[in-house]
């Protein structure tokens, strides 16, 4: 009846009035919808919702998706991050946190670690994770027959299982970085115990893994040559920290970065493991691209070997070289601003970096004055010498475009102070065999990766001068040796910070290397993927350390 009455009134109106009433009614309806929607938005919030799938591309091939073998392969390391869990893992800030652990305690002597596992953590086949699995994993790492790259980290550690959920590690000496070693993924004993060590590398489980991580293996696809084209994983509903939001994750594998970029632009993949700065423009052609910039403790430097160059044995030469190096010019010209300058073996975002030391600045005039004062005379060609010693340096460089460009910039910069730089480019295999391992170089342009809380021992202690040590600068300094040994055994963070400072002071004085830059890690992901909050990591695979919290879909709930 009411509706018919309104219709009679409406029909009685003039055409002009009908239009006005209709317009105002429409405005009122829109306003009502707007305010109801605004009230809904104001009283609710968007939260992640399970669902969706993500595909990432990587220019590499998986071979050993096995946590005690994966350290030499980018593809293996990434997949292990998804399908295995360690006693500890990494959060979005790159700091370690408990994963398979319920609790742990460190003895007063700093050498005994008692760890209690979570109860109820499951393997992907439904079996429970126990202390026996942890013990089996560590024993396999320590056994040379298993050929684990991690073996050196565990040679001075004894492990024993006290009960089903408790394991004890005993170290010969305290070591502040031991908890980092416990981030290694744990293997299921019941899967691997019947596979002989000499068959370990050949086991099918290396490419069809059973782990306890947030994603479980579903399937893989190969081409006619046996190359793996894709690796499909599904969310593990019984994951001990809760099932991931994204239901399906697939990794596609490509022969090189060019092929990967083409696949990305064809929308074959939603993300790429990494890109070089020169590819950013191509990536941005796809409007949905988002480039996550992650700080990683990797430093490129020119390591100086005074045992092979008489000129480099002079302190003033090494100091002049570091002052004549315009790091910002290299970062602009080669890395398109996607790097940070490096002045030491530690970076500002790493634990122990001493921010109140006087680091060298680019100062060609000061570098020239220093060489003049010490008797390095310029010849007719502008190059310097001191007596019969020419200021000439032969530098070995990996045959990578970015490092080749860096070497050419250094050649030009150092010419300004009368240094002749000869550059020799070597492929990866020849570089290792003929230069790095025998230490046959005067100078070496190379990159080294550390941890966010670095243990510089392997890179700078005199015992590491010869292969397989990583002391590429042939540093041989008793003060540094003493500092690094005491640093390793110091468990107090504040006292450790002072040790780091002392170490950096010696580096500034001795200039055993010309520290250049730390490239920013560029991780490309479709903007639909939310929850990626990692801004620093010790290594690229740790970008995936919080993948459980990534999401695509959302729903609204009351605040």
C-alpha positions as CSV (number, residue, x, y, z in Angstrom):
1,X,0.0,0.0,0.0
2,X,2.8,2.4,1.0
3,X,4.7,1.6,-2.2
4,X,1.5,2.4,-4.3
5,X,1.0,5.6,-2.4
6,X,4.6,6.8,-3.2
7,X,4.1,5.8,-6.9
8,X,0.9,7.9,-7.1
9,X,2.7,10.9,-5.5
10,X,5.7,10.4,-7.8
11,X,3.4,10.2,-10.9
12,X,1.6,13.3,-9.9
13,X,4.9,15.3,-10.0
14,X,6.0,17.3,-13.0
15,X,8.7,15.9,-15.2
16,X,11.2,18.4,-13.8
17,X,10.3,17.4,-10.2
18,X,10.5,13.7,-11.0
19,X,14.0,14.2,-12.3
20,X,15.0,16.1,-9.2
21,X,13.5,13.5,-6.9
22,X,15.3,10.7,-8.9
23,X,18.6,12.5,-8.7
24,X,18.4,13.2,-5.0
25,X,17.3,9.6,-4.3
26,X,20.2,8.3,-6.3
27,X,22.6,10.6,-4.4
28,X,21.1,9.4,-1.1
29,X,21.5,5.8,-2.1
30,X,25.1,6.2,-3.1
31,X,25.8,8.2,0.1
32,X,24.2,5.4,2.2
33,X,26.3,2.7,0.4
34,X,29.4,4.8,0.8
35,X,28.9,5.4,4.6
36,X,27.9,1.7,5.2
37,X,31.1,0.7,3.3
38,X,33.2,3.2,5.2
39,X,31.8,2.0,8.5
40,X,32.6,-1.6,7.4
41,X,36.1,-0.7,6.5
42,X,36.6,1.3,9.7
43,X,35.4,-1.5,11.9
44,X,37.3,-4.3,10.1
45,X,40.8,-5.0,9.0
46,X,42.3,-7.1,6.1
47,X,44.1,-10.2,7.2
48,X,45.8,-13.0,5.1
49,X,43.6,-15.7,3.8
50,X,44.8,-19.1,2.6
51,X,44.9,-19.7,-1.1
52,X,46.7,-18.9,-4.3
53,X,49.9,-20.1,-5.9
54,X,53.3,-18.6,-6.6
55,X,55.8,-19.5,-9.3
56,X,59.4,-18.3,-9.1
57,X,62.2,-18.6,-11.7
58,X,65.9,-19.3,-11.1
59,X,68.8,-19.6,-13.5
60,X,70.2,-22.8,-12.0
61,X,69.6,-26.5,-11.8
62,X,68.8,-28.4,-8.6
63,X,70.9,-31.4,-7.8
64,X,71.0,-32.0,-4.0
65,X,67.9,-30.8,-2.3
66,X,69.5,-31.9,0.9
67,X,70.4,-29.6,3.8
68,X,73.8,-31.1,4.4
69,X,74.8,-30.9,0.7
70,X,73.0,-27.8,-0.6
71,X,75.6,-25.2,0.3
72,X,77.3,-25.0,-3.2
73,X,74.1,-24.6,-5.3
74,X,71.7,-21.6,-5.3
75,X,68.8,-23.8,-6.5
76,X,69.4,-26.5,-3.8
77,X,69.7,-23.9,-1.1
78,X,66.4,-22.2,-2.0
79,X,64.5,-25.5,-2.1
80,X,66.0,-26.7,1.2
81,X,64.8,-23.4,2.8
82,X,61.2,-24.3,1.8
83,X,61.1,-28.0,2.6
84,X,63.4,-28.5,5.6
85,X,63.5,-27.0,9.1
86,X,66.5,-26.4,11.4
87,X,66.7,-26.2,15.1
88,X,67.0,-22.5,14.5
89,X,65.9,-20.4,11.6
90,X,66.0,-16.7,10.6
91,X,63.4,-13.9,11.0
92,X,62.8,-11.0,8.7
93,X,65.7,-9.0,10.2
94,X,68.1,-11.9,9.6
95,X,68.4,-12.8,13.3
96,X,68.2,-16.4,14.4
97,X,65.1,-17.7,16.2
98,X,63.9,-21.0,17.5
99,X,62.3,-23.3,15.0
100,X,62.2,-27.0,15.8
101,X,63.3,-26.1,19.4
102,X,61.1,-25.6,22.4
103,X,63.9,-24.3,24.5
104,X,67.7,-24.4,24.9
105,X,70.3,-23.6,27.6
106,X,74.0,-22.8,27.4
107,X,76.3,-24.1,30.2
108,X,78.4,-21.7,32.3
109,X,81.5,-22.8,30.5
110,X,80.0,-21.8,27.2
111,X,80.8,-25.2,25.8
112,X,77.7,-27.2,26.6
113,X,74.3,-26.7,24.8
114,X,71.3,-28.5,25.9
115,X,68.4,-28.4,23.5
116,X,64.8,-29.4,23.9
117,X,62.8,-30.1,20.8
118,X,59.2,-29.2,20.1
119,X,56.9,-32.1,20.7
120,X,54.6,-33.0,17.8
121,X,56.6,-31.6,14.9
122,X,56.0,-33.8,11.9
123,X,57.9,-34.9,8.8
124,X,56.0,-34.7,5.6
125,X,55.3,-38.4,5.8
126,X,53.6,-38.0,9.2
127,X,56.4,-39.3,11.4
128,X,57.5,-37.2,14.4
129,X,60.7,-35.3,14.5
130,X,62.9,-36.5,17.4
131,X,66.4,-36.1,18.8
132,X,67.5,-39.2,16.9
133,X,66.9,-37.3,13.7
134,X,69.1,-34.4,14.9
135,X,71.8,-36.8,16.0
136,X,71.7,-38.7,12.7
137,X,72.0,-35.4,10.8
138,X,75.0,-34.2,12.7
139,X,76.8,-37.6,12.5
140,X,76.3,-37.6,8.8
141,X,77.8,-34.1,8.5
142,X,80.8,-35.2,10.6
143,X,81.4,-38.4,8.6
144,X,83.7,-37.6,5.6
145,X,82.0,-40.4,3.6
146,X,78.9,-38.2,3.2
147,X,80.9,-35.3,1.7
148,X,79.1,-32.5,3.4
149,X,80.5,-29.0,2.9
150,X,79.5,-28.3,6.5
151,X,81.9,-30.8,8.0
152,X,84.6,-28.3,9.0
153,X,82.0,-26.5,11.2
154,X,81.3,-29.6,13.3
155,X,84.7,-31.3,13.7
156,X,85.1,-30.1,17.3
157,X,81.5,-30.9,18.4
158,X,80.2,-33.9,20.3
159,X,76.5,-34.7,20.1
160,X,74.4,-37.1,22.1
161,X,70.6,-37.7,22.4
162,X,69.5,-37.8,26.1
163,X,66.0,-38.8,25.4
164,X,63.4,-38.5,22.6
165,X,63.3,-34.7,22.7
166,X,66.6,-33.7,24.2
167,X,70.0,-33.4,22.6
168,X,73.3,-32.1,24.0
169,X,76.2,-30.6,22.1
170,X,79.6,-30.3,23.7
171,X,82.2,-28.0,22.1
172,X,86.0,-28.3,22.8
173,X,86.1,-24.5,23.0
174,X,83.4,-21.8,23.4
175,X,82.2,-20.4,20.1
176,X,79.9,-17.4,19.8
177,X,78.6,-18.5,16.3
178,X,77.6,-22.0,17.3
179,X,73.8,-21.3,17.1
180,X,74.3,-20.2,13.5
181,X,75.5,-23.8,12.8
182,X,72.2,-25.1,14.2
183,X,70.2,-23.5,11.4
184,X,71.1,-26.4,9.2
185,X,68.0,-28.4,8.1
186,X,67.5,-31.7,9.9
187,X,67.2,-35.0,8.0
188,X,64.7,-37.7,8.8
189,X,66.6,-40.7,10.1
190,X,64.0,-43.2,9.2
191,X,64.3,-42.2,5.5
192,X,68.1,-42.0,5.3
193,X,69.5,-44.5,7.8
194,X,69.3,-47.5,5.4
195,X,71.1,-45.6,2.5
196,X,74.8,-46.3,2.6
197,X,77.1,-43.3,2.7
198,X,78.6,-44.2,-0.6
199,X,75.1,-44.0,-2.2
200,X,74.1,-40.9,-0.3
201,X,74.8,-38.5,-3.2
202,X,72.9,-40.7,-5.6
203,X,69.7,-41.2,-3.5
204,X,66.4,-40.4,-5.1
205,X,65.4,-38.5,-2.0
206,X,67.9,-35.7,-3.0
207,X,65.4,-34.7,-5.7
208,X,62.2,-36.0,-4.0
209,X,62.8,-34.8,-0.4
210,X,60.9,-35.5,2.7
211,X,61.5,-32.7,5.2
212,X,59.6,-30.9,8.0
213,X,59.5,-27.4,6.4
214,X,56.4,-25.3,5.5
215,X,56.2,-26.9,2.0
216,X,56.3,-30.5,0.9
217,X,57.5,-31.9,-2.4
218,X,54.7,-32.7,-4.8
219,X,56.2,-33.3,-8.2
220,X,59.0,-32.3,-10.7
221,X,59.2,-32.1,-14.5
222,X,62.2,-32.9,-16.6
223,X,63.0,-32.4,-20.3
224,X,64.3,-35.1,-22.6
225,X,67.9,-34.5,-21.5
226,X,67.0,-35.1,-17.8
227,X,67.2,-31.4,-16.9
228,X,64.7,-30.4,-14.2
229,X,62.3,-27.9,-15.6
230,X,60.1,-27.3,-12.5
231,X,59.7,-28.3,-8.9
232,X,56.2,-28.2,-7.4
233,X,55.5,-27.9,-3.7
234,X,52.3,-27.8,-1.7
235,X,51.7,-26.2,1.7
236,X,52.3,-28.7,4.5
237,X,49.1,-28.6,6.6
238,X,50.8,-30.1,9.7
239,X,53.7,-27.7,9.7
240,X,54.6,-27.1,13.4
241,X,54.3,-23.3,13.1
242,X,51.0,-23.4,11.2
243,X,50.3,-24.1,7.5
244,X,51.5,-21.4,5.0
245,X,48.9,-19.2,3.4
246,X,50.0,-19.8,-0.2
247,X,48.8,-23.2,-1.2
248,X,51.2,-24.0,-4.0
249,X,54.7,-22.9,-4.8
250,X,56.5,-23.9,-8.0
251,X,60.1,-23.2,-8.9
252,X,61.0,-23.1,-12.7
253,X,64.6,-23.5,-13.8
254,X,66.3,-21.8,-16.7
255,X,69.8,-22.0,-18.3
256,X,70.7,-18.4,-17.8
257,X,69.5,-15.0,-16.7
258,X,68.5,-13.9,-20.2
259,X,66.1,-16.9,-20.5
260,X,64.8,-16.2,-17.0
261,X,64.0,-12.6,-17.9
262,X,62.2,-13.7,-21.1
263,X,60.1,-16.1,-19.0
264,X,59.3,-13.3,-16.6
265,X,58.2,-11.0,-19.3
266,X,56.0,-13.8,-20.8
267,X,54.4,-14.1,-17.3
268,X,55.6,-17.7,-17.0
269,X,56.8,-16.9,-13.5
270,X,55.7,-14.4,-10.9
271,X,59.1,-13.8,-9.4
272,X,62.9,-14.1,-10.1
273,X,65.5,-15.2,-7.6
274,X,67.6,-12.2,-8.4
275,X,68.4,-9.7,-11.1
276,X,71.4,-7.6,-11.9
277,X,71.0,-3.8,-11.8
278,X,71.3,-3.6,-15.6
279,X,68.1,-5.6,-15.9
280,X,65.9,-3.3,-13.7
281,X,64.6,-1.4,-16.7
282,X,63.5,-4.6,-18.4
283,X,61.9,-5.9,-15.2
284,X,59.9,-2.6,-14.7
285,X,58.3,-3.0,-18.2
286,X,56.0,-5.4,-16.4
287,X,53.8,-3.1,-14.3
288,X,53.1,-5.6,-11.6
289,X,56.8,-5.9,-10.7
290,X,58.1,-5.1,-7.3
291,X,61.8,-5.2,-6.6
292,X,62.7,-5.9,-3.0
293,X,66.1,-4.6,-2.0
294,X,67.8,-6.7,0.6
295,X,71.1,-6.0,2.3
296,X,73.4,-9.0,2.3
297,X,76.9,-9.1,3.8
298,X,78.8,-9.7,0.6
299,X,81.8,-7.4,0.0
300,X,83.8,-7.0,-3.2
301,X,87.4,-6.0,-2.6
302,X,90.8,-5.9,-4.2
303,X,92.9,-8.3,-2.1
304,X,96.6,-7.3,-2.1
305,X,99.3,-10.0,-1.9
306,X,102.5,-8.3,-0.9
307,X,104.3,-11.7,-1.1
308,X,104.0,-11.4,-4.9
309,X,104.5,-7.7,-5.3
310,X,107.4,-5.7,-3.9
311,X,105.5,-2.4,-4.4
312,X,102.5,-3.7,-2.4
313,X,104.8,-4.4,0.6
314,X,105.0,-0.7,1.2
315,X,102.5,0.7,3.6
316,X,102.2,4.0,1.8
317,X,101.3,2.3,-1.5
318,X,98.4,0.4,0.1
319,X,97.1,3.5,1.8
320,X,97.4,5.6,-1.4
321,X,95.5,3.0,-3.3
322,X,92.5,3.0,-0.9
323,X,92.5,6.8,-0.9
324,X,92.6,7.0,-4.7
325,X,89.6,4.7,-5.0
326,X,86.3,6.5,-5.7
327,X,83.8,3.9,-4.6
328,X,80.8,6.1,-5.4
329,X,81.9,6.3,-9.0
330,X,82.1,2.6,-9.3
331,X,78.6,2.2,-7.7
332,X,77.2,4.8,-10.1
333,X,78.9,3.5,-13.2
334,X,78.6,-0.2,-12.7
335,X,75.9,-1.0,-10.2
336,X,73.5,1.9,-11.1
337,X,73.4,3.0,-7.4
338,X,72.3,-0.5,-6.2
339,X,75.2,-1.0,-3.8
340,X,76.7,0.5,-0.7
341,X,80.4,1.6,-0.4
342,X,82.6,-0.7,1.8
343,X,85.5,0.6,3.8
344,X,86.1,-2.4,6.0
345,X,85.5,-6.1,6.4
346,X,82.3,-5.3,8.2
347,X,79.3,-3.3,6.9
348,X,77.2,-0.8,8.8
349,X,74.3,-3.3,9.1
350,X,76.5,-6.1,10.4
351,X,77.0,-6.7,14.1
352,X,80.2,-5.2,15.4
353,X,80.6,-2.5,12.8
354,X,82.5,0.3,14.4
355,X,80.8,3.5,13.2
356,X,83.1,5.9,15.1
357,X,86.3,5.1,13.3
358,X,87.9,7.3,10.7
359,X,87.4,5.4,7.4
360,X,89.3,6.5,4.3
361,X,87.7,9.1,2.0
362,X,88.4,9.6,-1.7
363,X,91.3,12.0,-1.8
364,X,93.6,11.9,-4.8
365,X,95.6,14.9,-3.7
366,X,96.4,13.2,-0.3
367,X,97.3,9.9,-2.1
368,X,99.7,11.7,-4.4
369,X,101.2,13.7,-1.5
370,X,101.7,10.5,0.4
371,X,103.6,8.8,-2.4
372,X,105.6,12.0,-3.1
373,X,106.7,12.1,0.6
374,X,107.9,8.5,0.5
375,X,110.0,8.9,-2.6
376,X,107.8,7.4,-5.3
377,X,108.9,9.4,-8.4
378,X,107.0,9.9,-11.6
379,X,108.6,9.0,-14.9
380,X,108.0,10.6,-18.3
381,X,104.9,8.4,-18.7
382,X,103.5,9.7,-15.5
383,X,103.9,6.3,-13.8
384,X,105.8,6.1,-10.5
385,X,108.7,4.1,-9.2
386,X,110.9,4.0,-6.2
387,X,114.5,3.1,-7.1
388,X,114.3,-0.1,-9.1
389,X,110.7,-0.9,-7.9
390,X,108.0,0.2,-10.4
391,X,104.6,1.1,-9.1
392,X,102.9,-1.5,-11.3
393,X,100.3,-4.0,-10.1
394,X,99.0,-7.1,-12.0
395,X,95.4,-7.7,-11.0
396,X,93.4,-10.9,-11.6
397,X,89.7,-10.5,-12.2
398,X,86.8,-13.0,-12.6
399,X,85.4,-12.8,-16.1
400,X,82.1,-11.2,-15.1
401,X,80.9,-8.0,-16.9
402,X,80.4,-6.1,-13.6
403,X,83.9,-6.9,-12.3
404,X,85.4,-6.2,-15.7
405,X,83.9,-2.7,-15.7
406,X,85.0,-2.2,-12.1
407,X,88.6,-3.1,-13.0
408,X,88.6,-0.6,-15.9
409,X,87.4,2.2,-13.5
410,X,90.1,1.3,-11.0
411,X,92.7,1.4,-13.8
412,X,91.7,4.9,-14.6
413,X,91.4,6.1,-11.0
414,X,94.8,4.7,-10.0
415,X,96.6,6.1,-13.0
416,X,95.8,9.5,-11.4
417,X,98.4,8.7,-8.7
418,X,100.9,7.1,-11.0
419,X,100.0,3.5,-10.6
420,X,100.0,1.2,-13.7
421,X,97.3,-1.5,-13.3
422,X,97.5,-4.5,-15.6
423,X,94.2,-6.5,-15.6
424,X,93.9,-10.2,-16.4
425,X,90.4,-11.7,-16.8
426,X,90.0,-15.4,-16.0
427,X,87.1,-17.8,-16.2
428,X,85.8,-19.3,-13.0
429,X,87.6,-22.6,-13.2
430,X,91.0,-21.1,-14.2
431,X,90.6,-18.4,-11.6
432,X,90.3,-21.0,-8.8
433,X,92.9,-23.5,-10.1
434,X,95.7,-21.1,-11.3
435,X,95.2,-18.0,-9.1
436,X,93.2,-18.4,-5.9
437,X,94.2,-21.8,-4.7
438,X,98.0,-21.4,-5.2
439,X,97.7,-17.6,-4.3
440,X,99.3,-16.7,-7.6
441,X,98.3,-13.1,-7.9
442,X,99.6,-9.7,-6.9
443,X,96.1,-8.3,-6.6
444,X,92.7,-10.1,-6.8
445,X,89.3,-8.4,-7.4
446,X,86.9,-10.8,-5.8
447,X,83.8,-11.0,-3.6
448,X,83.4,-12.7,-0.2
449,X,80.3,-13.5,1.7
450,X,80.1,-13.3,5.5
451,X,77.3,-13.6,8.1
452,X,75.4,-10.7,9.7
453,X,77.3,-11.5,12.9
454,X,80.6,-12.2,11.2
455,X,83.3,-14.6,12.2
456,X,86.3,-13.0,10.4
457,X,88.6,-15.9,11.3
458,X,88.4,-17.8,8.0
459,X,89.1,-14.6,6.0
460,X,91.9,-12.9,8.0
461,X,93.6,-15.3,10.4
462,X,97.2,-16.2,9.3
463,X,96.4,-20.0,9.5
464,X,94.0,-19.5,6.6
465,X,96.6,-18.1,4.2
466,X,96.8,-21.3,2.2
467,X,94.0,-23.1,0.4
468,X,91.4,-24.0,1.4
469,X,91.6,-21.1,3.8
470,X,90.0,-17.8,2.7
471,X,92.7,-15.3,3.7
472,X,93.1,-13.9,0.2
473,X,95.1,-10.9,1.4
474,X,97.7,-13.2,2.9
475,X,97.2,-11.2,6.2
476,X,99.8,-12.3,8.7
477,X,99.5,-10.2,11.9
478,X,99.9,-11.5,15.4
479,X,97.6,-8.8,16.8
480,X,94.8,-9.8,14.4
481,X,95.3,-13.5,15.1
482,X,94.9,-12.9,18.8
483,X,91.9,-10.7,18.4
484,X,90.2,-13.2,16.1
485,X,90.8,-16.2,18.3
486,X,89.5,-14.4,21.4
487,X,86.5,-13.0,19.4
488,X,85.4,-16.6,18.6
489,X,85.4,-17.6,22.2
490,X,83.7,-14.4,23.6
491,X,80.1,-15.0,24.4
492,X,79.4,-11.5,25.8
493,X,78.1,-9.3,22.9
494,X,79.6,-6.1,24.4
495,X,83.0,-7.5,24.8
496,X,82.7,-9.0,21.3
497,X,81.9,-5.6,20.0
498,X,85.2,-4.2,21.4
499,X,87.1,-7.1,19.7
500,X,85.4,-6.2,16.4
501,X,86.5,-2.6,16.8
502,X,90.1,-3.6,17.5
503,X,90.1,-5.8,14.4
504,X,88.8,-3.0,12.2
505,X,91.4,-0.6,13.6
506,X,94.2,-2.9,12.5
507,X,92.6,-3.2,9.0
508,X,92.5,0.6,8.7
509,X,96.1,0.8,9.6
510,X,97.4,-2.1,7.5
511,X,95.1,-1.8,4.4
512,X,95.5,-5.4,3.4
513,X,92.7,-5.0,0.9
514,X,90.9,-2.2,-0.9
515,X,87.3,-2.7,0.1
516,X,85.0,-1.5,-2.7
517,X,81.3,-2.1,-2.3
518,X,78.5,-4.4,-1.2
519,X,75.9,-5.0,-3.9
520,X,72.2,-4.8,-3.0
521,X,70.4,-8.1,-3.5
522,X,67.5,-7.4,-5.9
523,X,64.6,-9.8,-5.5
524,X,61.8,-9.5,-8.0
525,X,58.3,-10.6,-7.1
526,X,54.8,-9.8,-8.4
527,X,53.1,-7.1,-6.4
528,X,50.2,-9.5,-5.6
529,X,52.5,-11.3,-3.2
530,X,52.2,-9.7,0.2
531,X,54.0,-10.2,3.5
532,X,57.6,-10.1,2.2
533,X,59.3,-8.0,4.8
534,X,62.9,-9.3,4.8
535,X,65.2,-6.3,4.5
536,X,68.5,-8.0,5.4
537,X,69.7,-11.5,5.3
538,X,73.0,-13.4,5.6
539,X,72.5,-15.2,2.3
540,X,70.0,-15.0,-0.7
541,X,68.1,-18.2,0.3
542,X,67.1,-16.5,3.5
543,X,64.7,-14.3,1.6
544,X,62.5,-17.3,1.8
545,X,62.9,-17.7,5.6
546,X,59.4,-16.2,6.3
547,X,57.6,-17.6,3.3
548,X,55.1,-19.2,5.6
549,X,53.7,-15.6,6.2
550,X,53.5,-14.6,2.6
551,X,50.0,-14.4,1.2
552,X,48.0,-13.4,-1.9
553,X,44.4,-13.5,-0.7
554,X,42.8,-11.5,2.1
555,X,39.6,-11.4,4.1
556,X,38.2,-8.8,6.5
557,X,37.6,-9.4,10.2
558,X,36.5,-7.2,13.0
559,X,39.2,-5.1,14.6
